[in-house]
Each structure stands twice: as structure tokens, then as C-alpha cells.
Amino acid sequence: MDAYFWIILVVGLVSTLLCLGAGILKKAPNDVTILSVVAVEVALVVYLVGSIVRVIAGEPIAGEAWEFWGYMATAMLLPPAAIYWSILERTRWSNFVLAAVGVTALVMAARMNQIWY
């Protein structure tokens, strides 16, 4: 596991716990929950930039490159979609949608790590 995975692990779990807590407390999405998902997106952007640099530097992807980049694109689309959902539907249930982003990004980062190595 590389540093990118560990960054997404920490940020994703913190985001998930914050959003789950807000949902359990029956709070509407707020700055804290939305910004925690933004932090997941920022971590994914760092992973993307790092991956591009590694490929340009000549480090090969051990698995299928199209699969790696497909996971990356999908993972990067989830946070904006969840944030959009939470802005449209300002109920406690949106926090559970936001909570799913951190866990999903974590699982996808683990799979991207497997594909890379």
C-alpha cells in the first residue's frame, strides 16, 4: 500500500464518521459534512496528479491501465455527485449519502493500489 492509499484511508474514514454522526443526530448537511467530502475529493486529486507523474516518470501500471484510470474517474465523480445531492435534498438522509463517499473512495483506492502493483 502506498502513501496515496493511506491518505485516502484517513480522510475517507474521518469524512464517513463525521457524516454518519450528523445523520444519526438527524442534522441536515452542513459545512462540516460537505467540506469533509470536499477533502476526499482533494485527496483523490492528489492521487490523480501523483499517478500521472508516476506514469510520465516511467513507472508502469502492473494491471490493466484502462481499469486503473476507470476506477480513478469513477472515484473522482462520486464526491461532486454526493455534494450536489446534499445541496438539493437538505435532509438528514443526505448525510448518509455523503458518508458513503468516504468508504467508497477507500475501497476504490484499495483496488487502484492492487491494479498499480
C-alpha positions as CSV (number, residue, x, y, z in Angstrom):
1,M,0.0,0.0,0.0
2,D,1.4,3.4,-1.0
3,A,1.0,6.8,0.7
4,Y,-1.9,7.8,-1.6
5,F,-3.9,4.9,-0.2
6,W,-3.2,5.8,3.4
7,I,-4.2,9.4,2.8
8,I,-7.5,8.4,1.3
9,L,-7.9,5.9,4.2
10,V,-7.6,8.5,6.8
11,V,-9.6,11.3,5.0
12,G,-12.3,8.9,3.9
13,L,-12.8,7.3,7.3
14,V,-12.9,10.7,9.0
15,S,-15.4,12.0,6.4
16,T,-17.6,8.9,6.8
17,L,-17.6,9.1,10.6
18,L,-18.5,12.9,10.5
19,C,-21.3,12.3,8.0
20,L,-22.7,9.3,9.8
21,G,-22.6,11.1,13.1
22,A,-24.5,14.1,11.6
23,G,-27.1,11.7,10.0
24,I,-27.6,9.8,13.3
25,L,-28.1,13.1,15.1
26,K,-30.7,14.0,12.5
27,K,-28.8,17.0,11.3
28,A,-29.1,18.4,7.7
29,P,-26.0,18.5,5.6
30,N,-23.8,21.4,6.8
31,D,-20.4,22.9,6.1
32,V,-18.6,20.3,8.1
33,T,-20.1,17.3,6.4
34,I,-19.9,18.8,2.9
35,L,-16.3,20.0,3.4
36,S,-15.3,16.6,4.7
37,V,-16.4,15.2,1.3
38,V,-14.5,18.0,-0.5
39,A,-11.4,16.8,1.5
40,V,-12.0,13.3,0.0
41,E,-12.1,14.9,-3.5
42,V,-8.9,16.8,-2.8
43,A,-7.2,13.6,-1.7
44,L,-8.3,11.9,-4.9
45,V,-7.0,14.8,-6.9
46,V,-3.6,14.4,-5.2
47,Y,-3.8,10.7,-6.1
48,L,-4.6,11.6,-9.7
49,V,-1.7,14.1,-10.0
50,G,0.7,11.6,-8.3
51,S,-0.4,8.8,-10.7
52,I,0.1,11.0,-13.8
53,V,3.5,12.0,-12.6
54,R,4.4,8.4,-11.9
55,V,3.3,7.3,-15.4
56,I,5.2,10.1,-17.0
57,A,8.3,9.2,-15.0
58,G,8.1,5.7,-16.5
59,E,6.7,3.7,-13.6
60,P,4.4,1.1,-15.2
61,I,1.0,0.0,-14.0
62,A,1.2,-3.7,-13.4
63,G,-2.5,-4.3,-14.2
64,E,-4.7,-3.0,-16.9
65,A,-4.2,0.7,-17.3
66,W,-7.8,1.3,-18.5
67,E,-9.1,-0.4,-15.4
68,F,-7.0,1.8,-13.1
69,W,-8.0,5.0,-14.9
70,G,-11.6,3.9,-14.9
71,Y,-11.6,3.5,-11.1
72,M,-9.9,6.8,-10.8
73,A,-12.5,8.6,-12.9
74,T,-15.4,6.9,-11.1
75,A,-13.9,7.7,-7.7
76,M,-13.5,11.3,-8.6
77,L,-17.1,11.7,-9.8
78,L,-18.6,10.4,-6.6
79,P,-17.9,13.4,-4.3
80,P,-19.3,16.1,-6.6
81,A,-22.4,13.9,-7.2
82,A,-23.0,13.4,-3.5
83,I,-22.4,17.1,-2.7
84,Y,-24.9,18.0,-5.4
85,W,-27.4,15.6,-3.9
86,S,-26.9,17.1,-0.4
87,I,-27.5,20.6,-1.7
88,L,-30.7,19.6,-3.5
89,E,-32.1,17.4,-0.7
90,R,-31.4,19.2,2.6
91,T,-32.5,16.3,4.9
92,R,-30.6,14.1,7.3
93,W,-30.6,11.3,4.7
94,S,-28.2,13.3,2.5
95,N,-25.6,12.9,5.2
96,F,-25.8,9.1,4.7
97,V,-25.2,9.6,1.0
98,L,-22.2,11.8,1.9
99,A,-21.0,9.1,4.3
100,A,-21.0,6.5,1.5
101,V,-18.4,8.6,-0.4
102,G,-15.6,8.2,2.0
103,V,-16.0,4.4,2.3
104,T,-16.4,4.0,-1.5
105,A,-13.3,6.1,-2.2
106,L,-11.4,4.0,0.3
107,V,-12.4,0.7,-1.4
108,M,-11.7,2.1,-4.8
109,A,-8.3,3.4,-3.7
110,A,-7.5,-0.1,-2.4
111,R,-8.5,-1.6,-5.7
112,M,-6.4,1.0,-7.6
113,N,-3.5,0.1,-5.5
114,Q,-3.9,-3.5,-6.3
115,I,-4.0,-2.7,-10.0
116,W,-1.0,-0.5,-9.8
117,Y,1.2,-3.0,-8.1
